[in-house]
Amino acid sequence: MNTHHFFNVLEGFDFTLLNNPEFQEDSVREEIILPIIKGLGYSSGKPNQIVRSRKLLHPFVSIGSQKKNIYIIPDYLFEVNDKPAWILDAKAPTEDILKSHHVEQAYSYAIHSEVRVNFFALCNGKEFVLYSVDKAKPILHFPLQSIPTYWESLQKFLSPQNIFSNNHFKLAKDLGLHLKRLGFDTFESLFFPEVPIIDIGQLDPDMFSFSAGINENGNRYVVTFDFNNDVLLQLKGKIPDEAIKKLSVRNPEYRQVVRFGDKAFFIGVDCKVGTQLEENEDEIFLPMVINRIIN
């Protein structure tokens, strides 16, 4: 009988050491992360280079007039042929690497204009989690004792040969998820000028929605704006009166939709990040909620 032996890049490591209070972040880097990144094919020299703790010239991200500081610099930035490829931040075994400010900070660094990578990862010695900047949930999350099982998947995404592969999933970046990851969901007012409207759909009798493409800090995002009837009335004079009249009709059998063909109407909106994740066949997205129309 043939038996399949999984490659174990951490073979010989004693995972009971993680329970020792003296086994901290520096030990995670030396004993666990270093074998992993060398096993993936990275080293201190080019072309597949490990760059440690590269600081940013401008350590913040801005959305409109609001600014968020980046105060955590990830331990590792990986470059392939001098091009930033992905980042990894080490944490102590007691640190949360899922729902925490560490994820927000790593994401902020990953999408920064001086970095711009598609993948960011966190490791606390007990778990490894890999995120894509385009997805809300982790694309890999596993206990490190199971790394032999997940090694092939790690290589698929993170090896120098695959990191820039065009075969990775392609999804439009959702602005709502992007802002939530940056921590902008705490702001009650975000201003976006010149938002294009090409159609509006009625979600419920008193709730409406439209989607648009927005360029923010050199990146293009898809954003969904939800708004109520009070905001609909604020669109008077900014979109055709017939559109407002049609959307004001309440019919229990179907929802109203207006489309403006090739013409787009541009408005300024004061909005906030919503709280309700939505899902369709292709993606998960987080709508913005319009507070008021600006112009």
N, C-alpha and C positions, 0 to 999 in steps of 0.2 A: 504494500500500500504506500502510495506517495504522500508525503506530508509537506505542507507549504510552510516555510519559516518566514515570518514577517521580519523585515529589517527593523531594528530598534536602535535609533540614534542615541537613546539615553540608557542603553544597556549597562547595567552595573550600578546605576544611581539608586541610592537608598531613599525612597520617598518618605520614610519615617522622619528624616531630617527636617522635613517641612514643619513638623510639630515643635521643633526646637525654637524658642523665642529669639535665639541669636542668629537664626537663619533668616536674614533679611533680604532686601532688594539687591544688594551687591552680590550675595550668594546666588540668588536666582539668575543674575546675569552670567556669573562665572560657571556655575555648575549645570545649568539647564539651557539657557538661551544660547550661549556660545556654541555648544555642540549642534544645536538645531540649525543655526544660521550657517555654520560651516558645512553641515551636512547638505544643506540646500544648494551650496556652491558659492557662498560669499566669503571674502577674505579682506584683509587690510589693504590689499593692492588692487589696482585696476585689472581687468575691466569690470568685474563684479564686486564693487567695493562697499565695505562697511564704513559708514561715516558716523562718528559718535557725537551725539548731543550738539548738532549744528544749530546755532542760534539764528534768529530771524532779525533782519535789519529793521523791520517794522512789525513788532510782535502784537498785532491786533487784527481783527477783521471788522469791517464796517458794513452796515446795512442802512442806507439813507443817512440820517443824522445820528444814528445810534452806533455805539462802538463797544466791542467786547475784547478784553485783553487776553492774550495767550500767555499764561504764566507757567505752563508746564512744557518743557522741551523734551520730546521723546528721546529715549536713550540711543536709538538707532535709526538712521536714514540709510537706505540701500540704493546705490546707484549702479546702473548697468550702462556701460559705455558713456559715462558722465551724465546720464539722464536719471533724475530721481525716479525710483520705481515703487517703493513702499516704505512704510515706517513701522517701527515696533517699540513699544514702551514696556519696560519691566516694572513690576510692582512686588511688594512684599506679599507673602502667602496670606496675610490677613486682609489684604485690600480687595475690594469689589472691582471686578473688571467688566461688569455688564451694565447695570443701571447706576452709573455714578458720574461725577464730574470728570473723571479720568477719560471716559469715552468722549465726552463733549470736547475736552481739550485736545485729545488726539485727533479727532475729526477736524477741529479748527486748524490745527497744524497741517493736516493732510491736504486740505483744500486751499491753503494759503497761496497767494500768487507767487511766492518765492519757492514753493515746493511742488504743489499740484500733482499728487499721486492718486491712484485709483483705490489703493488698499491700505488699511491701517490695522495693526494688531496690538493686542495687549496680552501679557503673560505674567501670572503671579506665582508660578512654580507648580501650582495645583491644576490650573486650567490654562488653556490657550484659546483665545477668541480672535477671529478674523472678520473684519468688516469690509464691505465695499462702500465707497462714498455714495453710490447710487441706490443702495438698498437700506431699508429701515432696520431689518433684523440681521444678526450675524450670518455670514455664509458658511462659517465653520465655528464650532464651539465644542470642545472635548476635554476630558480630564487627561492630563499629560501621561498618566500611567497607560493610557490607551493609544499613545502616539504611534505605535506600529500599525494599528488599524487605519489611522488617518494620514500616514506619511505620504501615500500616493496622492491624496487630495491636496495636501500642503504643497507638494511639488507641482501639481497641476496649476495652482494659482501663483506660487511665489518663487519658483526656481527662475534663475536668470533667463533660461530658454523660453519660459512661458509667460513671464510677468507682463509683457506687452502684447500678448496674443490677441488677435482679433476674434478669437473663438469664445472669449469670455462674454457673458450675457451683456446685452445692450438694452438699457432702459433709459428713457428720458429722466433727467434729474428733477425731482419734485421740490419746488421751492419751500413748501410748508414743512416737509421733513427736514430739509436742509436747515431752515431757521430754527426748528425745534432742537436739532442736534447741536446748534451753536449756542443754545440757551436763550434765543430771542423770543421764545414763547412766554417769557415773563413780562415782556413789554406790552402795554395796552394800546400803543399807537405806533404804527410803522407807516411811513408815507411813500407811495410809489407814484411818480408822475407819468403821464403818457402811457397808460395801460390800454392796449388795444382791445376792443370788443368786436367780434365778428358774428356772435350768436349768443342768445340767452335762453336757458331752459328753466322751466318751472319744476322745482323739486316737490314742493308741497303747496297748498293754497297760498301760504304766506312766506314761502322761501324760494329763492331763485339762485341761479348759478351760471357762471361762464368761465371758460379757461382761456389762457393766453400764454404766449411765450415772452419771457423777460430776460434781458441781459443784466447780470449783476456781477461786478468785479471781474469782467472778462469771461464769465461763464454763462451759458444759456440754460434756463430752467423753464419747466412747465409749471404753471401755477393755476389752481382752481380757486375762484372767489365765490363765496356764498354770501347772500344778503337777503334782508327781509323786505317787506312791503314799503316801509318808511324810506329805505334807501332806493327802492325802485322809483318812488315818486321824485326823488332827488335827481333822477336821470332825465327828467323832463327838460327839453331844450337841448339835451346833449345826444339823444338818440331820437329817431322819428316817433312822433306822437302815436302813430298806428301800432308801433311795437309795444309801448306802454299799455295802450288800450287792450291789445290782444292778451298780454301777460296778466292783466287784471281780471280776465274772465276765469271764473272758477267752474270747472267741469269735473264732476266726480269720475267720469269714465276715461279721461285722458289728461295728460299734462301738456300745457302750451309750450311751444318752442318758436322763437323768432330767429331768422337768419338774415344777415345783411349782405349775402353774396360776396362779391369781391371787395366791398367797401368796409373799412374798419373805422369805428368811432373811438377817439382817444379821450380818456378821462384820467383825472388824478384821484387816487383813493387813499383814505386813512383807514388802516385795517389792523388786525391782530391775528396771530396764529391761532387756529381753531383747536379744539380738544378732541374731536371725533375722527379717528382714522377711517378712511373709506377704502373700498377695495373693488376692483373690477377684474375682468379676465386676465389683464396684462400686468397689473401693478397694484401696489398699496400707496395711497397718497393722503396728505393731510391738508384739507382746504384752509384757506385764509378766510376770515370773517370780516366783511367791510363794516366799519363804524359809520363812515359818512363819505359822500362824494365831495372832492375838494374844488374841482373847477369843471 
